[in-house]
């Protein structure tokens, strides 16, 4: 395994990445909330890209994985800036974005920010607007008061430690919302989600499909698969979705 390289964004954040040279259109993997580029989906796609001679990029947003910065200092807008800098500086030509969970939200922001650099889109359990529609909407009065008074609250997670949710994350998220208006996706697009997803409700996938506008958009529900979407069957489905998008470009 090669060592990670680092990119300093225009905002001065130092983020880590792995880049595979190859033919285009390249594939860029955008990971989830508090996830990193060593996850099974990101690494599986890199191995596939190397076998196929395909250009590929995976990265850690600031405060994630081995990138610099503290997770609690970041927000959706920062991580979108990180992704945009990586796509702009580390890839050539239009790219196929593969966004997992929060990465699905980030990828949708990229389609608005740099539409000329997007050749296609694949999302996995996309979680657009989750800071407002899931987190804030689910907070009780005591949690909202604590967030205002203390600047952060702790939420339980299925992983090793609780999620620290900051006031800045919630407030910035309101500036990044994408589902309040039509989502223009004029390129091949595939949305994937498992019916047993415990983190992203299926209603989010349906709402995204309803808001999405474009000539080639499909939503695939996979029975009994959870939010990780990373068993061998799911990994194959992700690869096949990328190939479908590639063939339709």
Phi, psi and omega in degrees: 000126179288157178284149178293150172253169185231145178234134173263121184285165176302337179274358177091009178271140183257113185242148182265150179205162168237129182239132176247123178282149179170191182285159177258174358291138180291164179244131178241123179264127179243114188277184188264183182297118180062022175265184178210175187278005176262007178294161188298322181293315182297317183286320177303314181293327176295315178300318178297315181299320179296318179296325185269356183068035187254138175295139185207144179220132170231149187211161171253123172299162175303139182078004178241149174053232183257009174288157179289162175099161178265138179306319184288350176275346189266173178202174184302316180299319177298314185289330173293321176297320178299313181297317180298319179296318180295315179297316183294317189264340189246355181234160179240131176075181180297143184240154169266118179270135175241106185250124181255123177056244176303328177299334173295319175296313180302318182295323177294324175295325178294325180294335175274322187281322185220062187300330181290347181260004183250120178263335182186170186217134171231125175243149180236110182051050183303140184234055178297142173066021187293332180296327180269312190275338179252303183291293185301317181296334181268352179287140173274178184299323181294319179294319179295321178293319179294322178297319180292318185282318187257346180084357178194159172221162178254132176245140177295150178226168178274005184251203191287331186216160181292159173277129172267115182256122184260157175300322180296320178301314181293313184292318178294323180305327180293338177273355185244007185298139183241345186265008179274357181209169178303145179252111184278114181232081187275023182226167179303131186223134177230124175255129178239141175201147176271146181287344178259020179297122182265353183254325181240116181292146179301334179299331177293317179297318179294321180293319177298316179299321180294321182283333186290137178231124180175169187277346187212079184232127181225141174249128178245122173262131182245113188298133173071011177266143185262191188294330182296323175048049188225015173283171185305321179297316181293320178298320177296321179296322178297313179301316181295325177296320177296319180294322176298315179298316180300318183291334184270351182290000000 
